[in-house]
Amino acid sequence: MVSAVFHSPLEAAAPPEHSSERSALPSTAAAADATGVAAPIDMKKSANAAAPSARAAWDASFLWLHVLPPLLGLGLLVLIWELVSFGTGASIPSPKDTFLQAVTLFSDPFYRHGPNDQGVGWNVLSSLKRVAVGFGLAALVGIPVGFLIGRFGFLSRMFNPLISLLRPVSPLAWLPIGLLVFKGADPAAIWTIFICSIWPMIINTAVGVQRVPQDYMNVARVLNLSEWKIVTKILFPSVLPYMLTGVRLAVSTAWLVIVAAEMLTGGVGIGFWVWDEWNNLNVKNIIIAIFVIGIVGLILEHALIRLATAFTFEEVKS
């Protein structure tokens, strides 16, 4: 959206005395020395001399505001971890021992020594695959349903009680239903991801449709636009930021749920890997898995935030 800035005639036209004084100034400024003789000053050189100091101030401000706080937070985490490790003896491994184990573990993250002995890389990819399938099915169902609920008041009143009833249910409570219906651990985990991912997309999409300005719909009614053109030309561009917010919330929830679901169902996955390492009493690998889960979730969250920001448009206020 392009906004034009209009200046009043008083701002556009300068008073005669100011304009004459401005025209009388030479392009090169002059400074008087101790003897009273005017010496020319090169404005470009003075600006270039001031640039390094401004750049240094900006670098110091960036380091102070954006680099130092995260480093201090990580340092505090490591310090608390070291104190807990020292206080519990050998129960909790120290940061140094865990780091050395991580170096060994990630030196070959994609090894295969049988179906139940695979590298951490394969386990993460298996979990991401389940999340992608369950989340994709939820998007195919949830986004159109959200459009319908937001577009038609009858459907909104019809489905709101169902959504209010089912949304607070813990996702893991749906896992036994999936095992009973699909007779397999992998489809049951995908079903759990589907049922926990669908609610944020339905709700956010429906809210976005309901918040489309009524003037847009009045213009569509005057132009006698078809329902398809209303959805593609008016609703979809307006609802896209809300939809992407629902997608981001759904992905974050799905990544949280898949770890717990894999702990219960077994197989290959980061959740099963954590549970298997617990059965082997390998606490170092459990701590490493916690960091891996957090880093992958952070990457997914950051990528979707960037995507949502790219498609979010704010009105320019004059």
C-alpha positions as CSV (number, residue, x, y, z in Angstrom):
1,M,0.0,0.0,0.0
2,V,1.5,3.3,-1.0
3,S,0.6,6.4,1.1
4,A,1.1,9.9,-0.3
5,V,2.4,12.6,2.1
6,F,0.9,16.1,1.4
7,H,2.6,19.2,2.6
8,S,0.7,22.4,3.3
9,P,1.7,25.5,1.2
10,L,3.2,27.0,4.4
11,E,5.6,24.0,4.6
12,A,6.3,23.9,0.9
13,A,7.2,27.6,0.4
14,A,10.1,29.1,2.4
15,P,9.9,32.7,3.6
16,P,11.8,35.1,1.3
17,E,14.3,36.1,3.9
18,H,15.2,32.5,4.7
19,S,15.5,31.6,1.0
20,S,17.8,34.6,0.4
21,E,20.0,33.7,3.3
22,R,20.1,30.1,2.1
23,S,21.1,31.1,-1.4
24,A,23.8,33.4,-0.1
25,L,25.6,30.6,1.7
26,P,28.5,29.2,-0.3
27,S,28.8,25.4,-1.0
28,T,32.0,25.3,1.1
29,A,31.7,26.4,4.7
30,A,34.3,28.7,6.2
31,A,35.8,28.7,9.7
32,A,37.8,31.5,11.2
33,D,41.2,30.6,12.8
34,A,42.9,32.4,15.6
35,T,44.1,35.2,13.3
36,G,40.7,35.9,12.0
37,V,41.4,34.5,8.5
38,A,38.6,32.3,7.2
39,A,39.8,28.8,6.2
40,P,37.6,26.5,4.0
41,I,36.2,23.3,5.6
42,D,35.6,20.2,3.5
43,M,32.2,19.0,4.6
44,K,32.6,15.6,2.9
45,K,35.9,14.9,4.8
46,S,34.3,15.9,8.1
47,A,31.3,13.6,7.4
48,N,33.7,10.7,6.6
49,A,35.6,11.4,9.8
50,A,32.4,11.1,11.8
51,A,31.2,7.9,10.2
52,P,33.7,5.5,11.9
53,S,32.6,6.8,15.4
54,A,28.9,6.4,14.6
55,R,29.6,2.9,13.2
56,A,31.5,2.0,16.4
57,A,28.7,3.3,18.6
58,W,26.2,1.2,16.6
59,D,28.3,-1.9,16.9
60,A,28.6,-1.5,20.6
61,S,24.9,-1.0,20.9
62,F,24.2,-4.1,18.8
63,L,26.6,-6.2,21.0
64,W,25.0,-4.8,24.2
65,L,21.4,-5.3,23.2
66,H,21.4,-8.4,21.0
67,V,24.6,-10.5,21.5
68,L,25.5,-10.1,25.2
69,P,22.1,-11.0,26.8
70,P,21.8,-14.4,25.0
71,L,25.4,-15.2,25.9
72,L,24.7,-14.3,29.6
73,G,21.6,-16.5,29.6
74,L,23.5,-19.5,28.2
75,G,26.3,-18.9,30.6
76,L,23.8,-18.8,33.5
77,L,22.3,-22.1,32.3
78,V,25.8,-23.8,32.1
79,L,26.6,-22.5,35.6
80,I,23.5,-23.8,37.1
81,W,24.0,-27.1,35.3
82,E,27.5,-27.4,36.6
83,L,26.4,-26.7,40.2
84,V,23.6,-29.3,40.0
85,S,26.1,-31.8,38.5
86,F,28.5,-31.1,41.3
87,G,25.8,-31.4,44.0
88,T,24.4,-34.6,42.7
89,G,27.7,-36.4,42.1
90,A,27.6,-38.8,39.2
91,S,23.8,-38.7,38.7
92,I,23.8,-35.7,36.4
93,P,26.7,-35.5,34.0
94,S,28.7,-32.2,33.8
95,P,28.5,-29.8,30.8
96,K,32.0,-30.9,29.8
97,D,31.3,-34.6,29.8
98,T,28.0,-34.0,27.9
99,F,29.8,-31.9,25.3
100,L,32.4,-34.6,24.7
101,Q,29.6,-37.1,24.3
102,A,27.8,-34.8,21.9
103,V,31.0,-34.5,19.8
104,T,31.3,-38.3,19.6
105,L,27.5,-38.7,18.9
106,F,27.4,-36.1,16.1
107,S,30.6,-37.4,14.4
108,D,28.3,-40.1,12.8
109,P,24.7,-39.1,13.3
110,F,23.4,-41.3,10.5
111,Y,24.8,-44.7,11.3
112,R,22.6,-47.9,11.2
113,H,23.3,-50.9,13.4
114,G,19.9,-52.6,13.1
115,P,16.3,-51.4,13.2
116,N,16.5,-50.4,16.9
117,D,20.1,-48.9,16.9
118,Q,20.2,-45.8,14.6
119,G,21.9,-42.5,14.8
120,V,20.3,-39.4,16.2
121,G,19.9,-37.9,12.7
122,W,17.6,-40.7,11.5
123,N,15.5,-40.4,14.6
124,V,15.0,-36.7,14.1
125,L,14.1,-37.2,10.5
126,S,11.6,-39.9,11.4
127,S,9.9,-37.5,13.9
128,L,9.9,-34.7,11.4
129,K,8.3,-37.0,8.8
130,R,5.5,-37.9,11.2
131,V,5.0,-34.2,12.0
132,A,4.9,-33.3,8.3
133,V,2.3,-35.9,7.4
134,G,0.0,-35.2,10.4
135,F,0.4,-31.5,10.1
136,G,-0.3,-31.6,6.3
137,L,-3.5,-33.6,6.8
138,A,-4.6,-31.1,9.5
139,A,-3.9,-28.2,7.1
140,L,-5.9,-29.8,4.3
141,V,-8.9,-30.2,6.7
142,G,-8.5,-27.3,9.1
143,I,-8.0,-24.4,6.8
144,P,-11.1,-25.0,4.6
145,V,-13.2,-25.7,7.7
146,G,-12.0,-22.5,9.2
147,F,-13.0,-20.6,6.1
148,L,-16.5,-22.1,6.2
149,I,-17.0,-21.5,9.9
150,G,-15.9,-17.9,9.5
151,R,-17.9,-17.3,6.3
152,F,-21.3,-18.7,7.4
153,G,-22.8,-17.9,10.7
154,F,-24.9,-21.0,10.8
155,L,-21.8,-23.2,10.6
156,S,-20.1,-21.1,13.2
157,R,-22.9,-21.6,15.7
158,M,-23.0,-25.3,14.7
159,F,-19.3,-26.1,15.2
160,N,-18.3,-23.7,18.0
161,P,-19.7,-26.1,20.8
162,L,-17.8,-29.0,19.3
163,I,-14.5,-27.1,19.1
164,S,-15.0,-25.8,22.6
165,L,-15.6,-29.3,23.8
166,L,-12.7,-31.1,22.0
167,R,-10.0,-28.5,21.9
168,P,-9.0,-28.7,25.6
169,V,-8.5,-32.5,25.5
170,S,-4.9,-33.5,25.9
171,P,-3.5,-34.7,22.6
172,L,-2.1,-37.9,24.2
173,A,-5.6,-38.8,25.2
174,W,-6.3,-39.4,21.5
175,L,-3.4,-41.8,21.2
176,P,-5.3,-44.9,22.4
177,I,-8.1,-44.1,20.0
178,G,-5.6,-44.1,17.2
179,L,-4.1,-47.4,18.3
180,L,-7.5,-48.9,18.4
181,V,-8.6,-47.6,15.0
182,F,-5.4,-47.8,13.0
183,K,-3.8,-50.9,14.6
184,G,-0.3,-49.5,14.3
185,A,2.0,-47.2,16.3
186,D,3.1,-45.1,13.3
187,P,-0.4,-44.1,12.0
188,A,-1.5,-43.6,15.6
189,A,1.2,-41.1,16.2
190,I,0.3,-39.3,12.9
191,W,-3.4,-39.3,14.1
192,T,-2.3,-37.6,17.3
193,I,-0.4,-34.9,15.4
194,F,-3.4,-34.4,13.2
195,I,-5.9,-33.9,16.0
196,C,-3.6,-31.5,18.0
197,S,-2.7,-29.5,15.0
198,I,-6.1,-28.9,13.5
199,W,-7.6,-26.7,16.2
200,P,-5.2,-23.7,16.0
201,M,-5.7,-23.6,12.2
202,I,-9.5,-23.8,12.4
203,I,-9.8,-21.1,15.0
204,N,-7.3,-18.6,13.6
205,T,-8.6,-19.0,10.0
206,A,-12.2,-18.5,11.2
207,V,-11.2,-15.4,13.2
208,G,-9.4,-14.0,10.2
209,V,-12.5,-14.4,8.0
210,Q,-14.7,-12.8,10.6
211,R,-12.4,-9.8,10.9
212,V,-12.5,-9.0,7.1
213,P,-13.9,-5.4,6.9
214,Q,-17.6,-5.5,6.0
215,D,-16.9,-2.8,3.3
216,Y,-15.0,-5.4,1.3
217,M,-18.0,-7.7,1.4
218,N,-20.4,-4.9,0.4
219,V,-18.3,-4.1,-2.6
220,A,-18.2,-7.8,-3.6
221,R,-22.0,-7.9,-3.3
222,V,-22.4,-4.8,-5.4
223,L,-20.1,-6.2,-8.1
224,N,-22.0,-9.5,-7.9
225,L,-18.8,-11.5,-7.5
226,S,-19.1,-15.3,-7.3
227,E,-18.2,-17.1,-4.0
228,W,-15.0,-18.4,-5.5
229,K,-13.8,-14.9,-6.4
230,I,-14.8,-13.6,-3.0
231,V,-12.6,-16.3,-1.4
232,T,-9.6,-16.0,-3.7
233,K,-9.6,-12.2,-4.2
234,I,-10.9,-10.8,-0.9
235,L,-10.9,-13.4,1.9
236,F,-7.6,-15.2,1.2
237,P,-5.3,-12.2,1.1
238,S,-6.9,-10.7,4.2
239,V,-6.9,-14.0,6.2
240,L,-3.4,-15.1,5.2
241,P,-1.6,-13.5,8.3
242,Y,-4.2,-15.1,10.6
243,M,-3.8,-18.4,8.8
244,L,0.0,-18.4,9.1
245,T,-0.3,-17.6,12.8
246,G,-2.4,-20.8,13.2
247,V,0.1,-22.8,11.2
248,R,2.9,-21.6,13.4
249,L,1.0,-22.5,16.6
250,A,0.1,-25.9,15.1
251,V,3.6,-26.8,14.2
252,S,4.9,-25.9,17.6
253,T,2.2,-28.0,19.3
254,A,2.9,-30.9,16.9
255,W,6.6,-31.0,17.6
256,L,5.9,-31.0,21.4
257,V,3.4,-33.9,21.1
258,I,5.3,-36.2,18.8
259,V,8.1,-36.6,21.4
260,A,5.6,-37.8,24.0
261,A,3.7,-40.0,21.5
262,E,6.9,-41.7,20.3
263,M,7.8,-42.5,23.9
264,L,4.6,-44.4,24.2
265,T,4.4,-46.1,20.8
266,G,8.1,-46.9,20.2
267,G,9.7,-47.3,16.9
268,V,12.2,-44.9,15.3
269,G,12.0,-41.3,16.4
270,I,13.6,-38.7,18.8
271,G,11.0,-39.5,21.5
272,F,11.7,-43.3,21.3
273,W,15.4,-42.5,21.3
274,V,15.0,-40.6,24.6
275,W,13.1,-43.4,26.2
276,D,15.5,-46.0,24.9
277,E,18.5,-44.1,26.3
278,W,16.7,-43.9,29.6
279,N,16.3,-47.7,29.6
280,N,20.1,-47.9,29.0
281,L,20.7,-45.3,31.8
282,N,22.6,-43.1,29.4
283,V,21.8,-39.7,30.9
284,K,24.3,-37.9,28.6
285,N,22.4,-38.8,25.5
286,I,19.1,-37.8,27.2
287,I,20.4,-34.3,27.8
288,I,21.7,-34.1,24.3
289,A,18.3,-35.2,23.0
290,I,16.7,-32.4,25.0
291,F,19.0,-29.8,23.3
292,V,18.3,-31.4,19.9
293,I,14.5,-31.2,20.4
294,G,14.8,-27.6,21.5
295,I,17.0,-26.6,18.6
296,V,14.8,-28.2,16.0
297,G,11.7,-26.6,17.6
298,L,13.5,-23.2,17.6
299,I,14.4,-23.6,13.9
300,L,10.8,-24.5,13.0
301,E,9.4,-21.6,15.0
302,H,11.8,-19.0,13.6
303,A,11.2,-20.2,10.0
304,L,7.4,-19.8,10.4
305,I,7.7,-16.5,12.1
306,R,9.8,-15.2,9.2
307,L,7.2,-16.6,6.8
308,A,4.3,-15.0,8.7
309,T,6.2,-11.6,8.8
310,A,6.7,-11.7,5.1
311,F,2.9,-12.0,4.5
312,T,1.8,-9.6,7.2
313,F,0.9,-6.1,6.0
314,E,0.3,-3.2,8.2
315,E,-1.7,-0.2,7.2
316,V,0.3,3.0,6.7
317,K,-1.1,5.8,8.9
318,S,-0.7,9.3,7.6
